[in-house]
Amino acid sequence: MVELQSLNRRSFIRKMSALGAFFAFDYHVNKLEASARREIQITILHTNDVHSRIEPFPMDGSKVQGLGGVARRSTLIQQIRQEEKNVMLFDAGDMFQGTPYFNLFEGKVELELMSKLRYDAGTFGNHEFDNGINGILKHFDSAHFPFITSNYDFSDTALAGKTKEYITFVKDGIKIGLFGLGVNVEGLVDPNNYLGMRYLDPLEVTTRLTDKLKNELKCDLIICLSHLGYAYQDDTISDLKLATSTKDIDLIIGGHTHTFLDRPTEVKNLDGKITLVNQAGFGGANLGRIDFIFNPATKSKRTVFNNYTISSEMDRQIVA
């Protein structure tokens, strides 16, 4: 009888141990699944080649007639910021030149409005030099955001120390590295307007900075603001060529060629991984959007795309 009770007790203990192990395993699985669901989204909004277009394009029969306008863009950006937690806003150059606003106010209006829209950073296009380096400086304090000019060396100019080679941000634990590349302004800009500036090779600069951002600064996401241009028929460096010739860039936000893209172009880089290249046309007619969604549990990320057309139809959608 005692022997039977002892056997039952041992059987009971074994069953309870097994049951405890099951619950421990089940708790562990559920915890992993819960962690997997705690994704972090980084929303990247961007413009390029706005060219002092403050108001919508006139109704003149062009393909961009009636599109754009800073007020509409502001309303859309505010709505996205209300919906999403981690929103960043960038510009890929040529903010200046194209309407009387620049001729009259020499860039002050553009920079003040971009500051009110809370841009996080921008880079220079060739038209930023239209009034020379002193022209850039004249209203530089109106920009309450940094300019990233990685391959423009301003050391021997009045702009020395006023732009950044790269910058990093941290959003919800995700570290984002940003650098900027400008087009070779030789032949595009009066030499007197960029006197003293040295143009650095974009590929060499990119190789050095992506290594620093990825391996030394441990960035989870690397973005290039580029005013190189989307693509060319010859060997001129472009966004597509940059993407195939480098590694570790997650997104190239492009400009200069006024390219309208319905969705980002996926390019295989030197490592065989995908670099996204996006551009939002010109004149603020479009607003680019890329969402990077990180899963901390699996260390993976995925992307969602949505380039907006800024039109009168959007006025009704936003109100609704």
Helices and strands as residue ranges (DSSP letters): H 2-37, E 40-47, H 70-83, E 87-91, H 100-105, H 108-116, E 121-122, G 126-129, H 132-138, G 140-142, E 152-153, E 166-171, E 174-182, G 191-194, E 198-199, H 202-211, I 212-216, E 221-227, H 239-245, E 251-253, E 265-268, E 274-278, E 286-295, E 300-305, E 308-309, H 312-319
